[in-house]
Amino acid sequence: MAPPGPELDRRMIRLSDRILYALELALEQEDLQLAETLARALEMSLTRHTGGGDFVERRDYPPEIESAMESLARIRKKHNVIR
């Protein structure tokens, strides 16, 4: 059996990983509107299929996501956007 190629590896990446990468690019470009949309999409991808209506997420975000959210907060502040 041949080792997995780039095509297989690409399909094994989680949706949240792809969204995080796009979010990081939007943050580097300081595209606040797109970063906000991607941050919401990232949150949705991380929390879908988790428990019922009363479910409360208790896990911490990975450091990469924490870093992206901190960058988003800095850009919001720079653009005087309060959330």
N, C-alpha and C positions, 0 to 999 in steps of 0.2 A: 504494500500500500504506500502510495506517495505521501510525503509530508504535506500538511495543509499549505496551500498557496495563499497569495494575497486576497483572492476573492473570498475564500472561506474565512480567513481572519476578519475581513471587513464585515461579514455577516454575523460574526460572533460578538461584535461590539454592541453594548447595550445602547438603547435609545438615549438614556440619560447621559452617557459618555459623549455622544455626538452633540447633544444640545449644550453640554458644558463646554465643549470645544468651540462651538459657535458663539456662546456667551462670552468666553474669554476673548475671542476676536473682536466682538462688538465693544467690549470694555476697552481693549487696546486702542480702538478707533474712537473711543468716547462717544459712541452712538447710543445715547441714553434711551431713546424710544425703542430701538431694537433690543437693547440689553434688558429693558423692563419686560418686554414680551418674551424673550428667551428665558428670563428668570422665572416667569410664571409657568412656562412650558416645562422647565426643569423640575419645578416643584410638583407639577402634575405628574410627570413621568416617574418621580420618586415615590409618590404617594398613592398611585393607582393600585387597585387590587389589594388594599391593605385594610382589613377589618371591616366592620359595619359602620353605621352612622355615628356611633359613640366612640369610634376608634380614635386614640390619641397617639401620635408618633412620639416615641420615647428614645429613639436612636439619635446619636449625634451625626451631623453631616461629616463626610470625609473632609480632610484638610483642603483639598482642591476646591470643593464647593464653598467652604467657609471663606477661603481667600477670594473667590469670585464675588461672593456676597459683600465682603468688606470693600472690595473695589467698587462695586455698584453703589454702596453707601457713600463712598468718597465722591464719586461722580455726581450723585444726586445732590450732595452738599455743594459741590462746585457750581452746579447749575441752579442752586436754590430751590430744589425740589424736596418737599417734606413728605415723608411717608410714615 
